[in-house]
């Protein structure tokens, strides 16, 4: 992150950049005194480099970089990546990846932190990409526009579907209908086995052991089916007063760049508010001022006395990477208090 935007993006074309640097280095040597053999050797190397550079369209490196930067609306070339927003960092990383011209793209949540315009550009790029693309994403609209196959991971199995997200929904519905029919038959078998277990004579131990093992397997499958439909209970928070969040004439700048200028608004009780805007516009900065980790340069931010604030940051830097999941979620407690209920932390996470 200590490199500039351009230095990071150029890493995506490192081979082309290395060839251009080597070509320039050879050109500089032509001004030195050398024998005919040395001159011929340099000319041969330069000719080989020239062929490789032309094959990679390397002479257009600067134009290629500028076009990519313009398409993805990257920040200024000379900016350090460490000072960029999450969305801007994502665009820089994406630009670097795409310029490397791979045969296969592995994209992990590619639309995270990207604004709508950049996502639209990415969809167009991937539609024209001639290689293979494998993407993990929760973005249903992105899947609908880009995917040609869906691989669903369900209870330890991978189930392939041809088509986009909408097509997957239709096929999934049909599969669930079929599963319900099979489950009804499955439950009858379980009930039959349970009746046998309860009435089994003690003397038939060998057969009993096999039947009990089969019963346990059936129970395990039945549990997996039921466990898939579990829902998480989210309790109601404390009653809010009339004052929730209020900004009065708030301004915020970093260096000479104004992100927020004389902003005033009031969030009423029960409101659901979406904050939209391009990457780097100041959305995360706005949230940071709400939770108090950033102070406004001018104006006031008032949070109601009854507000119990919870902030899920895009950086996830409030998670402890050295703890197990149940420890971090429960702050080390094995039992969680959810509203008026208590539940083991591991059981809560299994839902």
C-alpha positions in Angstrom: 0.0 0.0 0.0 3.0 2.3 0.2 3.3 2.3 -3.6 1.4 4.8 -5.8 -1.6 3.9 -7.9 0.4 3.8 -11.1 3.1 1.6 -9.5 0.5 -0.9 -8.4 -1.3 -1.0 -11.7 2.0 -1.4 -13.6 2.5 -4.7 -11.7 -0.3 -6.1 -13.8 1.9 -5.5 -16.9 5.2 -6.3 -15.2 6.5 -8.5 -18.1 5.8 -5.8 -20.7 7.3 -3.1 -18.5 10.4 -5.3 -18.0 10.8 -5.8 -21.8 10.5 -2.1 -22.4 13.1 -1.3 -19.8 15.4 -3.9 -21.3 14.9 -2.4 -24.8 15.7 1.1 -23.5 18.8 -0.2 -21.7 20.1 -1.8 -24.9 19.5 1.4 -26.8 21.6 3.3 -24.3 24.5 0.9 -24.8 24.7 1.7 -28.5 26.4 5.0 -27.5 29.3 3.1 -25.9 32.4 1.8 -27.5 32.2 -1.9 -28.4 33.4 -4.5 -30.9 31.4 -5.6 -33.9 30.5 -8.9 -32.3 29.2 -7.0 -29.2 27.2 -4.7 -31.4 25.7 -7.6 -33.4 24.8 -9.4 -30.2 23.0 -6.3 -28.9 21.2 -5.9 -32.2 20.0 -9.5 -32.0 18.8 -9.1 -28.4 17.0 -5.9 -29.3 15.3 -7.5 -32.3 14.0 -10.4 -30.2 12.7 -7.9 -27.6 11.0 -5.8 -30.3 9.2 -8.9 -31.6 8.0 -9.8 -28.1 6.9 -6.2 -27.3 5.0 -5.9 -30.5 3.2 -9.3 -29.9 2.2 -8.0 -26.4 1.2 -4.5 -27.8 3.8 -3.2 -25.4 4.5 0.0 -27.4 1.0 1.1 -26.4 1.7 0.6 -22.6 1.0 4.2 -21.6 -2.2 4.4 -23.7 -3.4 1.1 -22.3 -2.8 2.2 -18.7 -4.6 5.5 -19.3 -7.6 3.8 -21.0 -7.8 1.3 -18.1 -7.5 4.1 -15.5 -10.2 6.1 -17.3 -12.6 3.1 -17.6 -12.3 2.3 -13.9 -12.1 5.9 -12.8 -8.9 5.4 -10.8 -7.6 8.1 -8.5 -4.6 10.2 -9.5 -1.6 8.1 -10.6 0.7 9.6 -7.9 -1.6 9.0 -5.0 -0.4 6.5 -2.4 -2.8 3.5 -2.2 -2.6 3.6 1.6 -4.8 6.8 1.7 -7.5 5.5 -0.7 -11.0 4.4 0.3 -12.0 0.8 0.3 -13.7 1.2 -3.1 -10.8 3.0 -4.7 -8.4 0.2 -3.5 -10.7 -2.4 -5.0 -10.7 -0.6 -8.4 -6.9 -0.3 -8.4 -6.6 -4.1 -7.6 -9.1 -4.9 -10.3 -7.3 -2.8 -12.9 -4.0 -4.5 -12.0 -5.6 -7.9 -12.4 -7.3 -7.3 -15.7 -4.3 -5.7 -17.3 -2.3 -8.9 -16.6 -4.4 -10.5 -19.4 -4.8 -13.9 -17.7 -6.4 -17.0 -19.2 -8.6 -17.5 -16.1 -10.0 -15.0 -13.7 -10.8 -16.0 -10.1 -12.9 -13.2 -8.6 -13.8 -13.2 -4.9 -16.7 -10.8 -4.3 -15.6 -8.6 -7.3 -18.4 -6.0 -6.9 -17.7 -5.4 -3.2 -17.1 -1.6 -2.5 -17.6 -0.8 -6.3 -20.1 1.9 -7.3 -22.8 1.2 -9.8 -21.0 2.7 -12.8 -17.9 0.6 -12.2 -19.9 -2.6 -11.8 -21.6 -1.9 -15.1 -18.2 -1.5 -16.7 -16.9 -4.7 -15.1 -20.0 -6.6 -16.5 -19.3 -5.4 -20.0 -15.6 -6.3 -19.7 -16.4 -9.8 -18.5 -18.9 -10.3 -21.2 -16.1 -9.8 -23.8 -13.5 -11.7 -21.8 -12.5 -14.8 -23.8 -11.0 -16.8 -20.9 -12.6 -18.7 -18.0 -14.2 -16.8 -15.1 -15.0 -18.2 -11.7 -16.6 -15.7 -9.3 -17.8 -16.0 -5.7 -20.4 -13.3 -5.1 -23.6 -12.5 -3.2 -24.5 -9.9 -5.9 -27.6 -11.3 -7.5 -27.9 -8.7 -10.2 -24.2 -9.3 -11.2 -24.8 -13.0 -11.4 -27.9 -12.4 -13.5 -26.0 -10.3 -16.0 -22.7 -12.3 -16.2 -23.1 -15.9 -15.1 -23.6 -18.7 -17.6 -23.3 -21.5 -15.0 -24.1 -21.6 -11.2 -22.4 -24.0 -8.8 -24.5 -24.2 -5.6 -22.7 -25.5 -2.5 -25.3 -27.3 -0.4 -24.6 -29.5 2.7 -21.1 -30.5 1.5 -22.1 -31.1 -2.2 -21.6 -29.0 -5.3 -24.7 -28.9 -7.6 -24.2 -27.3 -11.1 -26.9 -25.4 -12.9 -26.7 -24.1 -16.4 -27.9 -20.5 -16.7 -27.8 -17.3 -14.8 -29.2 -16.5 -11.3 -32.9 -16.2 -12.4 -32.6 -19.6 -14.2 -31.0 -21.1 -11.0 -34.0 -19.9 -8.9 -36.4 -21.7 -11.2 -34.4 -24.9 -11.3 -33.8 -24.7 -7.5 -37.5 -24.4 -6.9 -38.1 -27.6 -8.9 -35.4 -29.4 -7.0 -36.9 -28.4 -3.7 -40.3 -29.7 -4.7 -38.7 -33.0 -5.6 -36.7 -33.0 -2.3 -39.9 -32.5 -0.3 -41.5 -35.6 -1.9 -38.4 -37.6 -1.1 -38.3 -36.2 2.4 -41.9 -37.3 3.1 -40.9 -40.9 2.0 -37.7 -40.6 4.0 -39.7 -39.7 7.2 -41.9 -42.7 6.8 -38.7 -44.9 6.7 -37.4 -43.2 9.9 -40.7 -43.8 11.7 -40.7 -47.4 10.6 -37.1 -47.8 11.9 -37.9 -46.1 15.1 -40.8 -48.5 15.8 -38.4 -51.4 15.1 -35.7 -50.0 17.5 -38.3 -49.6 20.3 -39.7 -53.1 19.9 -36.4 -54.9 19.1 -35.7 -58.1 21.1 -32.4 -58.0 23.1 -31.3 -61.3 21.6 -30.9 -60.0 18.0 -27.8 -58.0 18.7 -26.0 -58.4 15.4 -29.1 -57.3 13.3 -29.9 -54.7 16.0 -26.5 -53.1 15.6 -26.9 -52.8 11.8 -30.4 -51.4 12.1 -29.3 -48.9 14.7 -26.5 -47.7 12.5 -28.9 -47.2 9.6 -31.3 -45.3 11.9 -28.5 -43.0 12.9 -27.6 -42.3 9.2 -31.2 -41.5 8.4 -31.4 -39.2 11.4 -28.3 -37.4 10.3 -29.7 -36.8 6.8 -33.0 -35.6 8.3 -31.1 -33.2 10.6 -29.2 -31.8 7.6 -32.4 -31.2 5.7 -34.0 -29.4 8.7 -30.9 -27.5 9.6 -30.9 -25.8 6.2 -34.1 -23.9 7.0 -33.1 -22.5 10.4 -33.5 -18.8 10.9 -31.5 -16.4 13.1 -33.6 -14.6 15.7 -32.7 -10.9 15.9 -34.2 -9.3 19.0 -35.8 -5.8 19.0 -33.4 -3.1 20.3 -34.3 -0.7 23.1 -36.9 1.9 22.4 -35.5 4.9 20.6 -36.3 8.5 21.5 -37.1 11.1 19.0 -33.4 12.2 18.6 -31.5 9.5 16.6 -28.9 11.1 14.3 -28.6 14.8 13.4 -25.9 16.5 11.3 -25.8 20.3 11.5 -23.6 22.2 8.9 -21.0 19.5 8.9 -17.9 19.9 6.7 -15.0 17.5 6.3 -11.9 17.6 4.1 -8.6 15.6 3.7 -5.7 17.8 2.6 -7.3 20.0 -0.1 -10.1 17.7 -1.0 -13.5 18.5 0.4 -15.6 15.3 0.9 -18.5 16.9 2.8 -19.4 20.6 2.7 -22.1 22.2 5.0 -24.1 19.0 5.3 -27.3 19.0 7.4 -29.8 16.2 7.9 -31.8 14.4 10.5 -32.6 10.7 10.7 -36.0 10.0 12.3 -36.9 7.0 14.4 -37.4 3.8 12.4 -35.9 5.2 9.2 -34.0 3.0 6.7 -31.5 5.2 4.9 -29.3 4.2 1.9 -26.1 6.2 1.3 -25.1 6.2 -2.4 -22.3 7.8 -4.3 -19.1 7.0 -6.2 -16.1 5.5 -4.5 -14.1 8.1 -2.7 -17.1 10.4 -2.3 -17.0 10.2 1.5 -19.5 7.5 2.4 -17.3 5.7 4.9 -16.1 9.1 6.3 -19.7 10.0 6.9 -20.2 6.7 8.9 -17.0 7.3 10.8 -18.3 10.7 12.0 -21.5 9.0 13.1 -19.6 6.5 15.2 -17.2 9.1 16.5 -14.0 7.7 15.0 -13.7 10.8 12.8 -14.5 14.4 13.9 -16.0 17.0 11.5 -13.8 20.0 10.6 -16.8 22.2 11.3 -20.4 21.7 12.4 -21.9 19.2 14.9 -22.9 15.6 14.9 -25.5 14.7 17.5 -26.4 11.1 18.4 -29.5 10.5 20.6 -29.0 9.4 24.2 -31.0 6.3 23.7 -29.1 5.2 20.6 -27.1 2.0 21.0 -24.9 2.1 17.9 -23.5 -1.0 16.0 -21.2 -0.4 13.1 -20.1 -3.1 10.6 -17.1 -1.6 8.9 -16.1 -2.6 5.3 -12.5 -3.1 6.6 -13.6 -5.6 9.2 -10.7 -4.4 11.3 -12.7 -4.8 14.6 -12.4 -8.6 14.2 -9.6 -10.5 16.1 -7.8 -12.8 13.6 -6.2 -14.7 16.4 -9.5 -15.9 17.9 -11.8 -18.7 16.9 -15.1 -17.5 15.4 -17.2 -18.4 18.4 -14.8 -16.6 20.7 -14.8 -13.4 18.7 -18.6 -13.3 18.3 -19.2 -14.0 22.0 -16.3 -12.0 23.3 -15.0 -15.2 24.8 -18.3 -16.3 26.4 -19.5 -19.8 25.5 -23.1 -18.7 26.1 -24.7 -15.7 24.3 -27.6 -13.6 25.5 -29.9 -12.8 22.6 -32.7 -10.5 23.8 -34.4 -12.5 26.6 -32.9 -15.8 25.5 -29.6 -17.5 26.1 -28.0 -19.9 23.6 -24.5 -21.6 23.3 -22.3 -19.5 20.9 -21.5 -22.5 18.7 -25.2 -23.4 18.3 -25.9 -19.8 17.4 -23.2 -19.8 14.7 -24.3 -23.2 13.3 -27.6 -21.5 12.2 
